[in-house]
Amino acid sequence: MRPIGAAEAPTALQRPGSSLCPNEPIRFAHYEFGLLYTPESGGIDEDIRKELARRSGCAFEVSVRPRARIWQDLASGELHMAGSGVQTPERDGFAWFAHYVIERNVVALSDRVPDDVRGFEDFILRTDLHLGAVRSFSFGPGLDVQVARLRKLGRIYEVADTRTLYRMFDFQRYDAFIGSQFLHEHYFKSLGLPQPRRLERWDTSPGTPSGLVLAKRRFTAEQAAAWQALVTGMLRDGTVQRIVARYLGRAADQAVVRPTATPSASPAP
């Protein structure tokens, strides 16, 4: 865990002590994830968090942690919140989710992958091919199934973080990896790495929603619904769109969740 600084003071659109704010600063963790967040330059998640702090009036205490550690700390209640989490049935047991972006994952393929490999079925049949993956990452139901198949076959090369994922691919430690537009747009440029010849969509889903994660040990269903309403308000008034556009430009149109008519959070366990 790397602390960023002292607790951020509320700037009251809503006064502390409301149903949104706990009786202590909200412990919020970022993890490195390209345009969503890097310690050097912030990112979409940091801008979203700052706007949530402004609108809620709650104080935040911010840190940077490995993604696997964040899930553990949310489950235990050590953390109140985190940014850009993908919802899964397992995580519904300990967290609420308020989505604001959509990750569109593609598979980056090295030149060692034959041209006739056009999907995971082909990839799995080639027993000499391996996939790189960040420990604890979820890519959505369809891709998670394929990653689990490869893991069972001992063909996953796990790394600790996204920066390492890109570096190890360049070092030819594995033959392919899965990444979203928030990663590819950042790491190939910032690390000075050549972009692979093939970036292919092997998932037929429309994309994987991601967003604010709240620990159920720290927030009630009523509080989670209030935070969802804040996020929905930011989606409806264009705030999220403007934030994402700072980093993705016109591609932001395909990367922002469309607000639902009724704010909702994942059901209580």
C-alpha positions in Angstrom: 0.0 0.0 0.0 1.3 3.4 -0.9 -0.5 6.4 0.8 -1.1 9.4 -1.5 -1.6 11.9 1.3 -3.7 13.0 4.2 -7.5 12.7 4.1 -9.1 15.0 1.5 -11.4 17.5 3.1 -15.0 17.6 2.0 -16.2 20.5 -0.2 -19.8 20.4 0.6 -22.4 19.9 -2.0 -23.7 17.6 0.7 -22.7 17.9 4.3 -20.7 15.2 6.2 -22.9 13.2 8.5 -25.4 12.5 5.7 -26.3 8.9 4.8 -23.5 8.9 2.2 -20.6 9.6 4.6 -19.3 7.2 7.3 -18.1 8.5 10.6 -14.4 8.4 9.4 -12.6 9.3 6.2 -13.5 6.9 3.3 -10.5 4.7 2.7 -10.3 4.6 -1.1 -7.7 2.6 -3.1 -6.5 3.1 -6.6 -4.6 0.5 -8.6 -2.5 1.1 -11.7 -4.6 0.6 -14.9 -3.4 2.8 -17.7 -5.7 5.7 -18.5 -7.9 4.9 -15.6 -5.1 5.5 -13.1 -1.3 5.7 -12.8 0.6 7.1 -9.8 2.5 9.5 -12.1 -0.4 11.2 -13.9 -3.7 10.2 -12.2 -6.4 9.3 -14.7 -10.1 8.8 -15.1 -10.7 7.1 -11.8 -8.9 9.9 -9.9 -11.0 12.6 -11.6 -14.2 10.6 -10.8 -13.1 10.2 -7.2 -12.5 13.9 -6.8 -15.9 14.8 -8.2 -17.6 12.2 -6.0 -15.8 13.8 -3.0 -17.0 17.3 -4.1 -20.6 16.2 -4.6 -20.9 14.0 -1.5 -19.0 16.2 1.0 -17.3 13.1 2.4 -13.6 13.1 3.4 -11.4 10.6 1.5 -8.1 8.9 2.5 -6.5 7.7 -0.6 -3.9 5.0 -1.3 -2.5 2.9 -4.1 -2.5 -0.9 -3.7 -2.1 -4.0 -5.8 -5.4 -5.1 -7.4 -5.4 -8.5 -5.7 -4.8 -6.8 -2.3 -7.7 -4.3 -2.9 -10.2 -7.1 -3.3 -9.0 -8.7 -0.1 -9.2 -5.4 1.8 -12.7 -4.7 0.4 -13.9 -8.1 1.5 -12.5 -7.6 5.0 -13.7 -4.0 5.3 -10.2 -2.6 5.6 -11.1 -0.5 2.6 -14.4 1.4 2.1 -14.1 2.0 -1.7 -12.0 1.4 -4.8 -12.1 2.5 -8.4 -12.9 0.6 -11.6 -13.9 -2.8 -10.4 -15.5 -5.5 -12.6 -18.6 -7.1 -11.0 -18.7 -10.9 -10.6 -21.0 -13.2 -8.7 -18.2 -13.9 -6.2 -17.6 -10.2 -5.6 -21.3 -9.5 -5.2 -20.9 -11.3 -1.9 -18.9 -8.5 -0.4 -19.2 -5.4 -2.6 -21.7 -3.0 -4.3 -20.9 -1.7 -7.8 -21.8 1.5 -9.5 -20.6 1.3 -13.1 -19.4 4.3 -15.1 -17.1 3.0 -17.9 -17.2 0.1 -20.3 -14.0 -1.9 -21.0 -13.7 -3.2 -24.5 -11.2 -6.0 -24.3 -9.1 -7.2 -27.2 -6.4 -9.9 -27.4 -2.9 -8.7 -28.2 -1.1 -11.4 -30.2 2.7 -11.8 -30.8 4.1 -12.7 -34.2 4.7 -16.2 -32.8 0.9 -16.9 -32.9 0.0 -18.4 -36.3 -2.3 -16.4 -38.5 -4.9 -19.3 -38.5 -5.4 -18.8 -34.7 -8.5 -16.7 -34.7 -10.1 -17.3 -31.4 -9.6 -19.0 -28.0 -10.6 -22.5 -29.4 -7.7 -22.2 -31.9 -5.4 -20.8 -29.2 -6.2 -23.6 -26.8 -5.5 -26.3 -29.4 -2.0 -24.9 -29.9 -0.4 -26.4 -26.7 2.7 -24.3 -27.2 0.9 -21.0 -26.7 0.6 -19.2 -23.4 -1.5 -16.2 -22.2 -0.3 -13.5 -19.8 -2.7 -12.2 -17.2 -2.6 -9.9 -14.2 -3.4 -11.7 -10.9 -7.0 -11.2 -9.8 -8.2 -9.4 -13.0 -11.7 -10.2 -14.4 -12.5 -9.5 -18.0 -16.2 -10.3 -18.0 -18.0 -13.7 -18.1 -17.1 -14.8 -21.6 -13.3 -14.1 -21.4 -13.1 -15.3 -17.8 -14.2 -18.7 -18.9 -11.4 -18.9 -21.4 -8.8 -17.7 -19.0 -10.0 -20.3 -16.5 -9.6 -23.0 -19.2 -6.0 -22.0 -19.9 -5.2 -21.7 -16.2 -6.4 -25.3 -15.6 -4.0 -26.3 -18.4 -1.1 -24.5 -16.8 -0.9 -22.0 -19.7 -1.3 -18.7 -17.8 1.7 -16.6 -17.0 0.6 -14.4 -14.1 2.1 -11.0 -13.3 1.4 -8.5 -10.5 0.4 -5.4 -12.4 -0.5 -4.0 -15.8 2.9 -2.3 -16.4 4.6 -5.6 -16.0 2.0 -7.3 -18.3 3.1 -5.1 -21.2 6.9 -5.4 -20.4 6.8 -9.2 -20.2 4.9 -9.4 -23.5 7.7 -7.4 -25.1 10.2 -9.7 -23.5 8.3 -12.6 -25.1 7.5 -14.4 -21.8 4.1 -15.3 -23.3 2.3 -15.2 -26.7 -0.8 -13.1 -26.0 -2.7 -11.1 -23.4 -6.0 -9.4 -22.9 -6.3 -5.7 -22.5 -8.8 -2.9 -22.9 -8.7 0.4 -24.6 -7.7 2.1 -21.3 -4.5 0.0 -21.3 -3.4 -0.2 -24.9 -3.9 3.6 -25.4 -1.5 4.2 -22.5 1.2 1.5 -22.2 2.3 1.0 -25.7 3.0 4.8 -25.9 4.3 5.4 -22.3 6.6 2.4 -22.2 7.8 3.0 -25.8 6.8 -0.5 -26.9 6.0 -1.5 -30.4 2.3 -2.2 -30.9 1.6 -5.8 -32.0 0.5 -6.4 -35.5 -2.7 -8.1 -34.3 -5.1 -6.7 -31.8 -8.3 -8.8 -32.1 -11.7 -9.1 -30.4 -12.3 -12.7 -29.4 -15.2 -11.8 -27.2 -18.7 -11.2 -28.7 -20.0 -9.3 -25.6 -20.7 -5.6 -26.0 -18.1 -4.8 -23.4 -17.5 -5.1 -19.6 -19.0 -2.5 -17.3 -16.6 -1.2 -14.6 -16.7 1.4 -11.9 -17.0 2.4 -8.3 -16.8 -0.5 -5.7 -18.1 -0.1 -2.2 -17.5 -2.6 0.6 -20.6 -4.2 2.1 -18.9 -4.3 5.5 -18.8 -0.5 5.4 -22.0 0.6 3.5 -25.6 -0.4 3.9 -27.9 -1.0 0.9 -29.4 2.4 1.4 -26.0 4.1 1.4 -24.9 2.1 -1.7 -28.0 3.3 -3.5 -27.2 6.9 -2.6 -23.7 6.5 -4.1 -25.2 4.9 -7.2 -27.5 7.9 -7.5 -24.4 10.2 -7.4 -22.7 8.2 -10.1 -25.9 8.2 -12.2 -26.2 11.9 -11.8 -22.6 12.3 -13.1 -23.5 10.1 -16.1 -26.7 12.0 -16.8 -25.2 15.5 -16.7 -22.3 14.6 -18.9 -19.6 14.8 -16.2 -18.3 11.3 -16.7 -18.4 11.8 -20.5 -16.2 14.9 -20.2 -13.8 13.2 -17.9 -13.3 10.2 -20.1 -13.0 12.4 -23.2 -9.9 14.1 -21.7 -8.1 10.8 -22.0 -9.8 8.9 -24.9 -11.0 11.7 -27.1 -13.8 10.7 -29.4 -13.5 7.1 -28.4 -15.2 8.1 -25.1 -18.6 7.8 -26.8 -18.1 4.0 -26.7 -16.5 3.9 -23.2 -19.1 5.4 -21.0 -22.0 3.6 -19.4 -25.5 4.9 -20.4 -27.4 5.8 -17.2 -30.3 3.7 -16.2 -33.7 5.1 -15.4 -33.5 3.9 -11.8 -30.3 3.9 -9.8 -29.4 0.4 -8.6 -26.6 -1.4 -6.8 -25.8 -5.1 -6.6 -28.1 -7.0 -4.3 -27.3 -7.7 -0.7 -25.8 -11.2 0.0 
